[in-house]
Amino acid sequence: MKKLLFLLLLLPLLGSAQDFEYFGVRAAFTHSNKSHNLGFIGASLNSFDEGNGYFLAIPTASTFYAGAHIGSNFDSTSNKVLIIPEIGFETSIFIFGAGISINTQAIQPRIGLSFFNIHNAHIGYSIPLREKASFEGLTFTLTLNLFNLDL
């Protein structure tokens, strides 16, 4: 067991990854299955790779982000403004994107389309972490991720 733990600790030394070198601002619109519409504003840390330069160059991009959903919950019992913090990760290959995020109310895996990880359209499924969550079921998200990309 100690050898396995030691190998797991050394495993990250063997891998190589893209550098997250572009800081950006992220804005999004989210519509949940419960008819909640929320805006999102946050910061992002981005990477972009044009490909390996060989015969088949595959462009990839990745983003870590953190921010808050801001919206309103107006129903017959209460009028509330919602502020829901969230962190997440997204990656894209060609025009296909995938990601996962977690906030104080749900975990949301998603897939969709991405244009250089700047413009994204994703559909996902929110798995609620508590009762009466604002995010539950199918969720549609449009994202604008602005960062300084030197192409």
C-alpha positions as CSV (number, residue, x, y, z in Angstrom):
1,M,0.0,0.0,0.0
2,K,2.9,2.4,0.8
3,K,4.4,1.7,-2.6
4,L,1.1,2.4,-4.4
5,L,0.8,5.7,-2.5
6,F,4.4,6.6,-3.3
7,L,3.7,5.9,-7.1
8,L,0.5,8.0,-7.0
9,L,2.5,10.9,-5.5
10,L,5.1,10.7,-8.3
11,L,2.6,10.3,-11.1
12,P,2.1,14.0,-11.7
13,L,5.8,14.4,-12.4
14,L,5.4,12.2,-15.5
15,G,2.6,14.1,-17.1
16,S,2.8,17.3,-19.0
17,A,0.1,19.8,-19.6
18,Q,-0.7,23.1,-21.2
19,D,0.2,26.2,-19.3
20,F,-2.7,28.3,-18.2
21,E,-1.3,31.6,-19.3
22,Y,-4.2,33.8,-20.3
23,F,-6.2,35.5,-17.6
24,G,-9.7,36.5,-18.7
25,V,-13.2,37.7,-17.8
26,R,-16.2,35.3,-18.2
27,A,-19.8,36.2,-18.7
28,A,-22.7,33.7,-19.2
29,F,-26.4,33.3,-19.4
30,T,-27.9,30.1,-17.9
31,H,-31.4,28.8,-18.2
32,S,-32.4,25.9,-15.9
33,N,-35.2,23.4,-16.2
34,K,-37.0,25.1,-13.3
35,S,-37.4,28.2,-15.5
36,H,-34.7,30.1,-13.7
37,N,-32.7,32.5,-15.8
38,L,-29.4,33.5,-14.2
39,G,-26.4,35.7,-15.4
40,F,-22.9,34.7,-14.5
41,I,-19.8,36.9,-14.1
42,G,-16.4,35.7,-13.1
43,A,-12.7,35.3,-13.8
44,S,-11.0,32.7,-15.9
45,L,-7.6,31.2,-16.4
46,N,-7.2,29.9,-20.0
47,S,-4.9,27.9,-22.2
48,F,-4.9,27.5,-26.0
49,D,-2.8,25.2,-28.2
50,E,-3.0,25.4,-32.0
51,G,-1.9,21.8,-32.4
52,N,1.3,19.8,-32.6
53,G,2.2,21.1,-36.1
54,Y,2.4,17.6,-37.6
55,F,0.2,16.3,-40.4
56,L,-2.9,16.5,-38.2
57,A,-2.9,19.6,-36.0
58,I,-5.6,19.4,-33.4
59,P,-6.4,22.8,-31.6
60,T,-7.3,22.4,-28.0
61,A,-8.2,24.9,-25.3
62,S,-9.0,24.7,-21.5
63,T,-10.4,27.0,-18.9
64,F,-10.6,27.1,-15.1
65,Y,-13.0,29.6,-13.8
66,A,-14.7,31.0,-10.7
67,G,-17.4,33.5,-10.3
68,A,-21.1,33.9,-9.2
69,H,-24.5,33.4,-10.8
70,I,-26.8,36.3,-10.2
71,G,-30.5,36.2,-10.8
72,S,-33.9,36.5,-9.2
73,N,-36.4,34.1,-7.8
74,F,-39.8,35.7,-7.9
75,D,-42.6,33.4,-7.0
76,S,-45.8,33.6,-5.1
77,T,-44.2,33.2,-1.7
78,S,-41.0,35.3,-1.9
79,N,-39.1,37.8,-4.0
80,K,-35.4,37.0,-3.7
81,V,-32.2,37.9,-5.5
82,L,-29.9,34.9,-5.8
83,I,-26.1,35.0,-5.7
84,I,-24.7,31.5,-6.2
85,P,-20.9,31.1,-6.3
86,E,-19.4,28.5,-8.8
87,I,-16.1,27.0,-9.9
88,G,-15.6,24.9,-13.0
89,F,-13.4,23.5,-15.7
90,E,-14.0,23.4,-19.5
91,T,-12.0,22.0,-22.3
92,S,-12.5,21.9,-26.1
93,I,-11.2,20.0,-29.1
94,F,-12.0,21.5,-32.5
95,I,-15.5,22.8,-32.0
96,F,-16.6,20.3,-29.4
97,G,-16.5,21.3,-25.7
98,A,-17.2,19.6,-22.4
99,G,-17.0,20.8,-18.8
100,I,-18.0,20.3,-15.3
101,S,-18.9,22.9,-12.6
102,I,-19.9,22.8,-9.0
103,N,-21.8,25.5,-7.1
104,T,-23.5,25.6,-3.7
105,Q,-26.6,24.0,-5.1
106,A,-25.6,21.5,-7.8
107,I,-22.9,19.6,-9.8
108,Q,-23.3,20.1,-13.5
109,P,-21.5,18.1,-16.2
110,R,-22.1,19.4,-19.7
111,I,-21.3,19.1,-23.4
112,G,-21.7,21.5,-26.3
113,L,-20.0,23.6,-29.0
114,S,-17.1,25.9,-28.5
115,F,-15.3,28.5,-30.7
116,F,-11.7,28.6,-29.5
117,N,-13.1,28.5,-25.9
118,I,-14.3,32.1,-26.3
119,H,-17.9,31.5,-27.4
120,N,-19.6,28.4,-25.9
121,A,-23.0,26.9,-26.0
122,H,-23.5,24.0,-23.6
123,I,-26.3,21.7,-22.5
124,G,-25.9,19.9,-19.3
125,Y,-27.7,18.1,-16.5
126,S,-27.6,19.6,-13.0
127,I,-27.5,17.1,-10.1
128,P,-28.9,19.0,-7.1
129,L,-27.0,18.9,-3.8
130,R,-30.0,20.1,-1.7
131,E,-33.7,20.4,-1.9
132,K,-35.3,23.3,-3.8
133,A,-32.1,24.0,-5.7
134,S,-32.2,26.6,-8.5
135,F,-30.3,24.3,-10.8
136,E,-32.1,21.0,-11.3
137,G,-32.4,18.9,-14.4
138,L,-31.5,20.1,-17.9
139,T,-29.6,23.3,-18.1
140,F,-28.7,25.5,-21.2
141,T,-25.7,27.9,-21.0
142,L,-24.3,30.5,-23.4
143,T,-20.8,31.8,-22.5
144,L,-18.5,34.6,-23.5
145,N,-15.0,34.1,-22.3
146,L,-12.8,37.1,-23.1
147,F,-9.0,36.7,-22.8
148,N,-6.0,38.0,-24.6
149,L,-5.3,35.3,-27.2
150,D,-2.2,36.0,-29.4
151,L,-3.0,34.0,-32.6
